[in-house]
Structures are given as structure tokens and as C-alpha cells.
Amino acid sequence: MSDIIFDIKNTIIDAISKDQLVLPTLPEVALQVREAAADEDIDVAKLSTVITNDAALTARIIKVANSPLLRASREIENLKMAVSRLGINYTANLATGLAMEQMFQATSDIVDERLRATWASSTEVAGISHVLARHYTKLKPDQATLAGLVHKIGVLPILTFAEDHRKLLKNTAILDKLIEAAHPEIGRKILEAWDFPELLRLVPEEYVHYDRQVPKADYADVVMVANLQSYVGTDHPLTQMDWSTITAFDRLGLSHEINTHEAEDLSDDMEAAMALLQ
């Protein structure tokens, strides 16, 4: 890490610690959903009532419940049916993730373009993560989806900082390196502030540690492999790495040469997972 990147990263971390740069907060509907889901007495009707306040979110959850990915035996016609089909926890994680999309928008065209690109890549990684978790692990696909959606959440405060420091915003090379260097640590701080479970909190930092060694596959492994897979067929620098040395593939029981989008047993699910989040 160059001195200038190191210095800017530390400036941002210091600003966050002093509350001079405010971490993003979850959208109100996501907070309400997570609070409701944490209630021991929660039921389908109560959770549905919370979500119904957001018409767009309601429609998307019904769409998910009807997705070929979940293979519903009959058409889901309303939110209560959808929550019953998906379950309380699945619905809460999905609602949290989908509600986050509104955070990836800005008034500045340059920042807005970057935020939307970050969200687009996050949804692709989330879709791949869902399929990998479902087919190759005992991890929860809904948690894996949420892990994919938040793995780059640390980008938000960096772009907020850059918006206040226009020279940085105009220097795309420096900004790209800053995001690469700083978003993992900042991402963890955000997920800690949101009180996410530890298995998800570690994802932003750990998914970029390609030499990590853990006893069994976790959500960071899933997101790591999903992120790498999202670059297959491109000239991204990560495609130039020797993936055979990345043990996350082994823990998932996958060949490092796999192309999840083209794998015969995964392609239909992959297409359905992508459609869910777009």
C-alpha cells in the first residue's frame, strides 16, 4: 500500500472513530424487519404487517417466493403466503438485503455511477453466493445472499469522503486503490454497528484473504469464491491469480476451474438467482 493510500485510509478510519464521518444506517424498513424478526413472539402475520408498509419491497418478496429457484408448488399471491413459504428468518434477511439498494444512490453523478456499479456487482456476487451455499454447503442460502450484498458495504463511507474531497473523486486510480485497501475494514465496522452476526461481520475483511485457513466453509469462503466467479471471462486482475492455491474452493468441494454460470447443474439456478436480485 502506497503512503498516500495508507494516509487517506487512516484519515477515514480516524474520522469514523471521531464521528466526523458517519457510518451509513440501515433503511428504516430493514431496521423494523430485523427488530420484528428478533422478537420471540413474531409470527407470519406480524412480520407481514411490518413489510406491507413498503409496497416495492412487498412486491419483490412475493416475486422471490414465486421464483423457480424456490420451486413453489403453487403460485404465491400475497405477502403472507410468501412469508409462510420463505420462513421468518429467510424473509428478514431477504428484506434487509433488498432494502439496502436505496443506500447505493447519490446526488453526484460520479458517485451515483460508482455506487450503482457497486450494487450491481454485489447483487451478482449475492446471487452466486446463494447458489453455492445451497448446492455445496450446509450454510443458509439467505444468509449467503445477504453476505454477498454487504461484502462491499464499506465502499459507501469512502465515496462519501471522496465527495467532500473532490480531488480524490477525480483521481480514479487513487480512488480505486483506496477502495480496495480500505473497504474491508470499514465494512466490518458498519456490520458491527448494524449488530449483524459475527459470521457475517467478518465477510468484508475475510473474503479478500485468499490464503485464509479455516476448519470448514463459512460465508466468507462462499463470498470469496462467488466474487472470483463474477470475474470469469473478464480481464480483471483477480483472473490472473493462481486460483489452485485458494483453499476456499477445496472447502466448498469445488474445482478452481469451475465456471458457475455455465456448469450444467448450476446454470438454471444461477439464472434464477440473478433474476431475484435485479
C-alpha positions as CSV (number, residue, x, y, z in Angstrom):
1,M,0.0,0.0,0.0
2,S,1.5,3.4,-1.1
3,D,2.0,6.1,1.5
4,I,-0.8,8.3,0.1
5,I,-3.3,5.4,0.2
6,F,-2.3,4.5,3.7
7,D,-2.6,8.1,4.9
8,I,-6.1,8.6,3.3
9,K,-7.3,5.3,4.7
10,N,-6.1,6.2,8.2
11,T,-7.8,9.7,7.8
12,I,-11.1,8.0,7.0
13,I,-10.8,5.4,9.8
14,D,-9.9,8.3,12.2
15,A,-12.9,10.4,11.0
16,I,-15.2,7.4,11.6
17,S,-13.9,6.8,15.1
18,K,-14.4,10.5,16.0
19,D,-17.9,10.5,14.4
20,Q,-16.8,13.1,11.9
21,L,-17.7,10.7,9.1
22,V,-21.0,9.0,9.9
23,L,-21.4,5.3,9.0
24,P,-24.4,4.5,6.9
25,T,-27.5,3.3,8.7
26,L,-29.9,0.6,7.5
27,P,-33.1,1.8,5.8
28,E,-36.0,2.2,8.3
29,V,-37.9,-0.8,6.9
30,A,-34.9,-3.0,7.2
31,L,-34.4,-2.0,10.9
32,Q,-38.1,-2.6,11.5
33,V,-37.9,-6.1,9.9
34,R,-34.8,-7.1,11.8
35,E,-36.3,-5.9,15.1
36,A,-39.5,-7.8,14.4
37,A,-37.7,-11.0,13.4
38,A,-35.7,-10.8,16.7
39,D,-39.0,-10.9,18.7
40,E,-39.6,-14.4,20.1
41,D,-43.3,-14.0,19.6
42,I,-43.1,-13.0,16.0
43,D,-45.3,-14.7,13.5
44,V,-46.1,-14.6,9.8
45,A,-48.9,-12.0,10.2
46,K,-46.9,-9.6,12.4
47,L,-43.8,-9.7,10.1
48,S,-46.1,-9.3,7.0
49,T,-47.6,-6.2,8.6
50,V,-44.2,-4.6,9.0
51,I,-43.2,-5.3,5.4
52,T,-46.5,-4.3,3.9
53,N,-45.7,-0.6,4.7
54,D,-43.2,-0.8,1.8
55,A,-45.1,-1.7,-1.4
56,A,-41.9,-2.1,-3.6
57,L,-40.3,-4.5,-1.0
58,T,-43.6,-6.4,-0.7
59,A,-43.7,-7.0,-4.4
60,R,-40.1,-8.1,-4.6
61,I,-40.5,-10.6,-1.8
62,I,-43.6,-12.1,-3.5
63,K,-41.5,-12.3,-6.7
64,V,-38.8,-14.2,-4.8
65,A,-41.3,-16.6,-3.3
66,N,-42.5,-17.4,-6.8
67,S,-39.0,-17.8,-8.2
68,P,-38.1,-21.1,-9.9
69,L,-35.2,-21.1,-7.5
70,L,-37.5,-21.9,-4.6
71,R,-39.8,-24.2,-6.7
72,A,-43.0,-23.3,-5.0
73,S,-45.7,-25.9,-5.6
74,R,-48.4,-23.2,-6.3
75,E,-48.4,-19.6,-7.1
76,I,-47.8,-17.2,-4.2
77,E,-50.4,-14.5,-4.4
78,N,-49.8,-12.3,-1.3
79,L,-47.2,-11.4,1.2
80,K,-48.5,-13.7,4.0
81,M,-48.2,-16.6,1.6
82,A,-44.7,-15.5,0.7
83,V,-43.5,-15.2,4.3
84,S,-45.1,-18.6,5.1
85,R,-43.2,-20.1,2.1
86,L,-39.9,-18.4,2.9
87,G,-39.9,-18.5,6.7
88,I,-39.4,-15.7,9.2
89,N,-35.6,-15.7,9.1
90,Y,-35.3,-16.1,5.3
91,T,-37.8,-13.3,4.8
92,A,-36.0,-11.0,7.3
93,N,-32.6,-11.5,5.6
94,L,-34.0,-11.1,2.2
95,A,-35.9,-7.9,3.1
96,T,-32.8,-6.4,4.7
97,G,-30.7,-7.1,1.6
98,L,-33.3,-5.8,-0.9
99,A,-34.0,-2.7,1.2
100,M,-30.3,-1.8,1.1
101,E,-30.5,-1.0,-2.6
102,Q,-31.7,2.5,-1.8
103,M,-28.5,3.2,0.0
104,F,-26.5,2.8,-3.2
105,Q,-27.6,6.1,-4.7
106,A,-26.1,9.6,-4.6
107,T,-26.9,13.1,-5.8
108,S,-23.5,13.5,-7.5
109,D,-23.4,11.8,-10.9
110,I,-19.9,10.4,-10.4
111,V,-20.6,9.0,-7.0
112,D,-24.0,7.7,-8.1
113,E,-22.5,5.9,-11.0
114,R,-19.9,4.2,-8.7
115,L,-22.5,3.3,-6.1
116,R,-24.8,1.7,-8.7
117,A,-21.9,-0.2,-10.1
118,T,-21.0,-1.5,-6.6
119,W,-24.6,-2.5,-6.0
120,A,-24.7,-4.3,-9.4
121,S,-21.6,-6.3,-8.6
122,S,-22.8,-7.0,-5.1
123,T,-26.1,-8.4,-6.4
124,E,-24.2,-10.7,-8.8
125,V,-22.0,-11.9,-6.0
126,A,-25.0,-12.4,-3.8
127,G,-26.8,-14.5,-6.5
128,I,-23.8,-16.7,-7.0
129,S,-23.3,-17.0,-3.2
130,H,-26.9,-18.2,-2.8
131,V,-26.4,-21.0,-5.3
132,L,-23.0,-22.0,-3.9
133,A,-24.3,-22.2,-0.4
134,R,-27.4,-24.2,-1.5
135,H,-25.5,-26.7,-3.6
136,Y,-22.2,-27.1,-1.8
137,T,-22.6,-26.3,1.9
138,K,-24.9,-26.6,4.9
139,L,-24.9,-22.9,5.2
140,K,-28.1,-20.9,4.9
141,P,-28.7,-19.6,1.3
142,D,-30.5,-16.5,2.6
143,Q,-27.5,-15.6,4.9
144,A,-25.2,-16.2,2.0
145,T,-27.2,-13.9,-0.2
146,L,-27.1,-11.2,2.5
147,A,-23.3,-11.8,2.9
148,G,-22.9,-11.2,-0.8
149,L,-25.0,-8.0,-0.7
150,V,-22.9,-6.5,2.2
151,H,-19.4,-7.6,1.2
152,K,-18.6,-4.2,-0.3
153,I,-20.7,-2.1,2.1
154,G,-17.5,-0.3,3.2
155,V,-17.4,1.5,-0.2
156,L,-20.2,3.8,0.9
157,P,-18.3,5.9,3.5
158,I,-15.3,6.0,1.2
159,L,-17.3,7.6,-1.6
160,T,-18.9,9.9,0.9
161,F,-15.4,11.1,2.0
162,A,-14.4,11.4,-1.7
163,E,-17.5,13.5,-2.4
164,D,-16.2,16.0,0.2
165,H,-12.6,15.9,-1.3
166,R,-13.2,16.5,-5.0
167,K,-9.6,16.0,-6.0
168,L,-9.8,12.4,-4.8
169,L,-13.0,11.9,-6.7
170,K,-11.4,13.0,-9.9
171,N,-8.3,10.8,-9.4
172,T,-9.9,7.4,-10.3
173,A,-6.6,5.5,-10.0
174,I,-6.1,6.6,-6.4
175,L,-9.7,6.2,-5.5
176,D,-9.8,2.7,-6.8
177,K,-6.8,1.7,-4.8
178,L,-8.2,3.4,-1.7
179,I,-11.5,1.5,-2.1
180,E,-9.5,-1.8,-2.5
181,A,-7.4,-1.1,0.6
182,A,-10.0,0.4,2.9
183,H,-13.4,-1.1,2.2
184,P,-12.8,-4.4,4.1
185,E,-12.0,-2.8,7.5
186,I,-14.7,-0.2,7.1
187,G,-17.2,-2.8,6.0
188,R,-16.7,-4.7,9.2
189,K,-17.2,-1.6,11.3
190,I,-20.5,-1.0,9.5
191,L,-21.8,-4.5,10.1
192,E,-20.7,-4.3,13.8
193,A,-22.7,-1.0,14.1
194,W,-25.7,-2.8,12.5
195,D,-25.3,-5.6,15.0
196,F,-25.0,-8.3,12.3
197,P,-24.0,-11.8,13.5
198,E,-20.2,-12.4,13.7
199,L,-20.3,-14.9,10.8
200,L,-21.4,-12.0,8.5
201,R,-19.4,-9.3,10.2
202,L,-16.1,-11.0,9.2
203,V,-17.1,-11.3,5.5
204,P,-15.9,-7.8,4.3
205,E,-12.5,-8.4,5.7
206,E,-12.1,-12.1,5.1
207,Y,-13.4,-12.5,1.6
208,V,-10.2,-10.9,0.3
209,H,-7.8,-13.1,2.3
210,Y,-7.2,-15.7,-0.4
211,D,-4.7,-17.6,1.8
212,R,-7.1,-17.9,4.8
213,Q,-7.3,-21.2,6.6
214,V,-10.4,-22.2,8.5
215,P,-11.7,-25.6,9.6
216,K,-14.8,-25.6,7.3
217,A,-16.5,-23.5,4.7
218,D,-18.1,-20.3,6.0
219,Y,-19.9,-17.3,4.4
220,A,-16.5,-15.6,3.8
221,D,-15.4,-18.6,1.7
222,V,-18.7,-18.6,-0.2
223,V,-18.4,-14.8,-1.0
224,M,-14.7,-15.1,-1.9
225,V,-15.4,-17.8,-4.5
226,A,-18.6,-16.1,-5.7
227,N,-16.6,-12.8,-6.1
228,L,-13.9,-14.6,-8.1
229,Q,-16.5,-16.3,-10.2
230,S,-18.1,-13.0,-11.0
231,Y,-15.0,-12.0,-12.9
232,V,-14.7,-15.2,-15.0
233,G,-14.4,-14.2,-18.7
234,T,-13.1,-10.7,-17.9
235,D,-9.6,-9.3,-17.8
236,H,-9.9,-8.3,-14.1
237,P,-6.5,-8.7,-12.3
238,L,-8.1,-11.4,-10.0
239,T,-8.5,-13.7,-13.0
240,Q,-4.7,-13.6,-13.3
241,M,-4.2,-15.2,-9.9
242,D,-3.4,-18.9,-9.4
243,W,-6.8,-20.0,-8.1
244,S,-5.5,-23.5,-7.4
245,T,-3.8,-22.1,-4.3
246,I,-7.1,-20.8,-2.9
247,T,-8.3,-23.3,-0.3
248,A,-11.8,-21.9,-0.2
249,F,-12.5,-23.9,-3.4
250,D,-11.5,-27.1,-1.6
251,R,-13.6,-26.3,1.4
252,L,-16.6,-25.9,-0.9
253,G,-15.8,-29.0,-2.8
254,L,-15.3,-27.1,-6.0
255,S,-12.7,-27.2,-8.7
256,H,-10.9,-23.9,-9.1
257,E,-11.6,-24.2,-12.8
258,I,-15.4,-24.2,-12.5
259,N,-17.5,-21.6,-14.3
260,T,-20.7,-21.5,-12.2
261,H,-22.6,-19.6,-14.9
262,E,-22.0,-22.5,-17.3
263,A,-22.0,-25.5,-15.0
264,E,-24.8,-27.8,-16.2
265,D,-26.2,-28.5,-12.8
266,L,-26.0,-24.8,-11.7
267,S,-26.9,-22.7,-14.7
268,D,-30.7,-22.7,-14.2
269,D,-30.3,-21.9,-10.5
270,M,-27.7,-19.2,-11.3
271,E,-30.0,-17.6,-13.8
272,A,-32.9,-17.6,-11.4
273,A,-30.7,-16.2,-8.5
274,M,-29.6,-13.3,-10.7
275,A,-33.2,-12.6,-11.7
276,L,-34.2,-12.4,-8.0
277,L,-31.9,-9.5,-7.2
278,Q,-32.0,-7.4,-10.3
